[in-house]
Each structure stands twice: as C-alpha cells, then as structure tokens.
Amino acid sequence: MFSDHATTLLSIGTLIVLGLLGLASFWRYYRQFDYGLARLPFYLIAVIWTRIVWRLQVSGPLPDPGTGAVIVCNHHSGNDPAFVQMGLKRLPHWMVASEYSKAKLLADAFKLLRAIPVSRAGIDTAATKAAIRFAQEGHLVGLFPEGRINTTGSVLLPGRPGAAMIALRARVPVMPCYIHNSPYDGTAYGFFFMTGKTRMVVGKLIDISEYYGRENEKEVLELLTKRFLIEMARLAGVENYQPQLAGRFYKPGLNGGPPAGDSQRARDQSEARPVATA
C-alpha cells in the first residue's frame, strides 16, 4: 500500500496528466480550424454561449468548397455570425455595419475577427472591393441579404443584391443557411443575457458559374438574389416562397414591406405578395 503522501502525489500527478492530455486533445481539435491562437478566447466564448446558453443545434457543416465562397443567411440577431461559425472550420469575413466599430474595443475585436466594416449610407465601394478580393483569394465572406435585423416576424425581409454581385465578381459559389430562434431583445448586446433553443439549417452549395461575367446585368443580380431568398426560405420550412427585392429606400412596413410586430400575418402576406422589383 502507498503511504498517504505517496497517494496524494499520485493523485496530483494523475490529474496533471489528464489535464495535459485534455489540453493536447483540445489543441489538436482546435488546429483543424482557421482561427489562430489570438482568436481562441473568442472561439471559446462563442462555443459556450451558442452551445450551452442558446443550445444551438446545427443540421450539419456548411458545404465548404475549399475555395472562396459567399455565405448567405437570414438575420434575426447580432449574434448570427457566431451561430454560422459553429458550422465552419474557417473564419469568414463578415460585412458589419461600420457604426458598430466606432468604439476602439469593438473596432479592435472586429479587426481581429476579420470583419469588413461597411457603411449603411449608400454603396460602400471600398468594403465591396475588399469582400470581392477576399473571396477571390480563397476566403469566406459572410453577408445577410436582408441588409438589417428582421424584427417583423416575416420569414425574410426583401433582399439586396450585394451577395450576388460579390459572388459573381469573385466567381465563387454561395453557401446558404437559415437560423431559427436566434435570441434578440431589440438591443445590440441584450442577447448575451438571454437563453434560448436555436437551430441552424444548412443548405446545399449554390453553383452560379453559368452567370459568371454577367455581374453588371441588373436582371441577373435580381434573379440570383431571389434564388438565394427562396433557398433560405426553404431551409426555414417555407415552400413556394415569393421573394421580394428591396428598393433603395426600403424600410420594414414601408414600400410594400411586411409590418413589424404581426408575426403570422406578416409571414402570410410576404408569401402571398407578388414579387417586387428593385
């Protein structure tokens, strides 16, 4: 029999070995991802909040082609990129409204997370060119075709052509997904203090190569934008969805858009309304 002292040392040694093995196993797992050591804290926070607090379930990994691609997703919360990230091994360049990066701390975080600040005041040429360049170089670029957080209760807001234009100019495929029950309380950070049961449904890779070289044709941009919206609606469980295109001055409740706050009626009207033109 071991003495008490020897037993204590053996127990401590066993715990240290198990801890080291656990760290080694986690590091081996983490190295599969294109995050880098500096982004490890963000990844751990994302895992804890998405998997434990919001109980995220993912239907499967996003169909990464191994090259550049554009991710399109619905937008219900400021935390939607973290949900999408749980289905990826690469870190995308998300296009983020520039007002969120005015504070230095947030600006540094977005820079570390490879975000692309974009102005909402009109067409941001610099941000668009950056997104195209990243996609051409083999990176993932994430966009929300709705252009804003959907608070209407409708399955989707009218779509904007940015995702189609970037994918066409970069000549890359599109990766669709849809997030159900993303936590949102109307504030920028309130979702951190909410619980929930979120589900992300992943679609098949959309090949748009037949339209390469036609990125300056408005009809093609509209056609592809509608196609992305239809695919996202299908992932939401809505068949025969009639997509709408956002006009330059579109706001929820205006220009034929669904009114905020009336969940079922907004969805019914959205699905029944004829396709609008931008």
C-alpha distance (Angstrom), angle and dihedral (degrees) to the residues before:
residue distance angle dihedral
M1 . . .
F2 3.78 . .
S3 3.74 121.0 .
D4 3.82 118.9 -112.6
H5 3.77 90.4 -103.7
A6 3.80 92.7 50.7
T7 3.80 91.1 46.6
T8 3.81 90.7 52.5
L9 3.80 92.1 49.5
L10 3.80 90.7 47.4
S11 3.80 91.3 51.0
I12 3.79 92.3 48.6
G13 3.79 91.4 46.8
T14 3.81 91.1 49.7
L15 3.80 91.6 51.0
I16 3.81 91.2 49.0
V17 3.81 91.9 49.8
L18 3.80 92.1 47.8
G19 3.79 90.2 47.6
L20 3.80 91.9 50.4
L21 3.80 91.2 47.4
G22 3.79 89.7 50.2
L23 3.79 91.9 50.0
A24 3.79 91.2 46.8
S25 3.79 91.0 49.6
F26 3.81 92.1 48.8
W27 3.80 92.1 46.7
R28 3.80 90.9 50.4
Y29 3.80 88.9 50.9
Y30 3.81 93.3 45.0
R31 3.81 92.8 50.9
Q32 3.81 88.1 67.7
F33 3.79 87.8 70.7
D34 3.79 128.3 77.3
Y35 3.80 95.0 -130.5
G36 3.79 107.4 105.1
L37 3.78 127.4 -141.3
A38 3.83 95.0 -82.3
R39 3.82 89.9 60.6
L40 3.81 94.9 49.5
P41 3.85 94.1 99.2
F42 3.80 90.6 53.0
Y43 3.79 90.7 49.3
L44 3.82 92.4 50.2
I45 3.81 91.3 48.8
A46 3.80 90.4 48.5
V47 3.80 91.9 50.4
I48 3.80 93.4 48.6
W49 3.80 95.0 47.8
T50 3.80 98.9 39.1
R51 3.80 99.0 40.0
I52 3.81 101.5 33.6
V53 3.81 109.4 22.7
W54 3.81 97.4 34.6
R55 3.84 96.0 26.0
L56 3.78 93.1 -137.0
Q57 3.79 118.2 -158.9
V58 3.81 118.1 -166.0
S59 3.80 121.1 -160.5
G60 3.79 89.6 -144.9
P61 3.80 143.2 -51.1
L62 3.76 118.5 -54.6
P63 3.83 109.9 -99.4
D64 3.80 97.2 -104.4
P65 3.83 108.4 -167.1
G66 3.80 91.6 -157.8
T67 3.78 90.6 -115.6
G68 3.78 134.1 71.2
A69 3.80 116.6 -49.9
V70 3.78 142.6 164.9
I71 3.81 119.5 -121.3
V72 3.81 117.5 -148.8
C73 3.79 122.0 -168.2
N74 3.78 141.0 158.4
H75 3.79 116.6 -100.7
H76 3.82 123.1 -132.6
S77 3.81 102.5 138.8
G78 3.79 143.2 20.3
N79 3.79 87.7 -113.8
D80 3.81 95.8 60.9
P81 3.85 93.6 106.5
A82 3.83 89.2 59.6
F83 3.82 90.4 54.6
V84 3.80 91.4 49.7
Q85 3.81 89.8 47.8
M86 3.81 90.4 62.1
G87 3.81 88.0 67.3
L88 3.80 94.6 50.7
K89 3.79 140.1 70.4
R90 3.79 92.7 -161.2
L91 3.79 127.6 66.3
P92 3.82 111.5 -120.4
H93 3.78 127.4 -146.4
W94 3.80 102.0 -117.2
M95 3.78 118.5 -158.5
V96 3.82 103.8 -127.0
A97 3.81 128.7 -173.2
S98 3.80 106.7 -99.5
E99 3.83 93.8 -131.4
Y100 3.80 89.2 70.2
S101 3.79 91.0 61.6
K102 3.80 98.5 52.0
A103 3.81 92.8 98.6
K104 3.81 109.8 77.7
L105 3.80 94.3 -130.2
L106 3.80 92.3 53.2
A107 3.80 91.6 41.6
D108 3.81 90.5 54.9
A109 3.80 91.5 46.3
F110 3.80 93.4 49.7
K111 3.79 90.3 47.6
L112 3.80 90.8 51.5
L113 3.80 89.8 48.5
R114 3.82 90.8 51.0
A115 3.81 94.9 -117.0
I116 3.81 121.0 165.6
P117 3.84 111.5 -135.4
V118 3.80 110.3 -140.0
S119 3.79 130.0 -173.2
R120 3.79 119.2 -124.9
A121 3.80 91.7 -156.5
G122 3.79 92.3 89.9
I123 3.78 139.4 -55.9
D124 3.81 108.3 -13.2
T125 3.80 102.0 -151.9
A126 3.80 95.5 -176.9
A127 3.81 93.4 51.7
T128 3.80 91.6 45.9
K129 3.80 92.2 50.5
A130 3.81 90.3 48.8
A131 3.81 91.3 51.9
I132 3.80 91.8 49.2
R133 3.80 91.7 48.2
F134 3.80 93.2 49.9
A135 3.81 91.9 49.4
Q136 3.82 91.4 47.8
E137 3.80 89.4 51.3
G138 3.80 91.0 56.8
H139 3.81 100.5 -95.2
L140 3.80 129.2 130.3
V141 3.80 118.1 -111.7
G142 3.80 120.4 -162.1
L143 3.81 124.6 -151.7
F144 3.79 138.7 168.8
P145 3.83 106.2 -140.6
E146 3.83 90.0 -159.1
G147 3.81 87.9 67.4
R148 3.80 94.6 -143.9
I149 3.80 142.5 35.9
N150 3.79 111.1 -69.2
T151 3.82 109.4 -127.7
T152 3.82 96.1 158.2
G153 3.80 102.4 88.6
S154 3.81 89.6 -121.9
V155 3.78 115.6 128.8
L156 3.83 89.8 -116.7
L157 3.77 139.4 -3.3
P158 3.82 119.1 -126.1
G159 3.77 110.3 -72.3
R160 3.79 132.2 -116.9
P161 3.83 123.8 -142.4
G162 3.81 98.8 -125.4
A163 3.80 96.1 102.1
A164 3.80 92.6 49.3
M165 3.79 93.1 47.2
I166 3.82 94.0 49.0
A167 3.81 93.4 46.1
L168 3.81 91.8 48.8
R169 3.79 95.4 47.8
A170 3.79 92.2 45.4
R171 3.82 90.7 42.5
V172 3.79 94.6 -133.6
P173 3.83 134.4 133.1
V174 3.80 125.8 -106.0
M175 3.82 126.7 -115.7
P176 3.85 112.8 -153.7
C177 3.80 128.8 -161.8
Y178 3.80 139.5 160.2
I179 3.81 128.4 -146.3
H180 3.81 120.5 -149.6
N181 3.82 122.5 -157.5
S182 3.77 98.3 2.0
P183 3.84 106.7 -179.7
Y184 3.80 115.5 -108.7
D185 3.81 133.1 155.7
G186 3.78 99.5 177.8
T187 3.80 95.7 -91.8
A188 3.79 132.7 97.8
Y189 3.82 96.4 -115.6
G190 3.80 106.1 16.4
F191 3.80 93.2 101.6
F192 3.82 88.8 73.7
F193 3.81 88.2 69.5
M194 3.79 96.4 46.3
T195 3.78 130.8 89.0
G196 3.75 125.2 -149.0
K197 3.77 149.3 141.1
T198 3.79 108.9 -103.1
R199 3.79 127.4 -174.7
M200 3.79 129.0 -167.5
V201 3.79 120.6 -160.4
V202 3.79 117.3 -158.9
G203 3.79 123.8 -150.1
K204 3.78 134.7 -157.3
L205 3.78 122.5 -82.0
I206 3.82 111.6 -88.5
D207 3.80 113.3 -136.1
I208 3.81 111.1 -152.5
S209 3.81 97.2 168.5
E210 3.83 92.0 119.8
Y211 3.81 87.6 68.9
Y212 3.81 98.5 47.7
G213 3.78 111.8 132.5
R214 3.82 93.0 26.7
E215 3.79 98.6 87.8
N216 3.81 91.6 120.3
E217 3.80 92.8 59.6
K218 3.79 111.4 98.7
E219 3.81 92.4 -155.8
V220 3.81 91.6 56.5
L221 3.81 92.7 49.0
E222 3.81 90.2 49.9
L223 3.80 92.4 46.5
L224 3.80 93.4 51.5
T225 3.80 93.6 43.0
K226 3.80 89.4 54.5
R227 3.79 89.7 46.9
F228 3.82 91.1 54.2
L229 3.81 91.4 48.3
I230 3.80 92.3 48.7
E231 3.80 90.9 50.7
M232 3.81 92.7 48.6
A233 3.82 90.4 48.0
R234 3.80 89.6 51.1
L235 3.80 89.2 53.5
A236 3.82 86.3 52.1
G237 3.80 88.7 56.4
V238 3.82 95.8 -104.8
E239 3.81 113.9 129.0
N240 3.82 125.1 -166.7
Y241 3.81 90.1 22.9
Q242 3.80 115.1 -179.1
P243 3.84 105.1 -143.7
Q244 3.76 124.0 -148.9
L245 3.78 129.9 -151.1
A246 3.78 120.8 -135.4
G247 3.77 117.8 -120.9
R248 3.77 119.7 -139.1
F249 3.80 93.0 -93.4
Y250 3.81 98.9 34.4
K251 3.81 117.2 151.5
P252 3.82 127.4 170.1
G253 3.79 108.9 -89.6
L254 3.82 92.7 20.3
N255 3.81 134.3 84.8
G256 3.78 92.1 22.4
G257 3.81 93.5 -50.9
P258 3.82 119.5 142.8
P259 3.81 114.7 -91.3
A260 3.78 118.8 -108.6
G261 3.78 119.9 -106.1
D262 3.81 101.9 20.4
S263 3.76 100.7 101.3
Q264 3.80 106.5 -180.0
R265 3.81 97.1 30.8
A266 3.81 90.8 48.5
R267 3.78 91.0 51.5
D268 3.80 92.7 47.2
Q269 3.79 92.5 48.2
S270 3.80 91.8 46.2
E271 3.79 92.1 53.5
A272 3.80 94.8 43.9
R273 3.82 99.7 43.0
P274 3.83 117.7 99.7
V275 3.78 117.4 -107.5
A276 3.79 111.3 -83.5
T277 3.77 125.9 -143.7
A278 3.77 124.7 -128.3
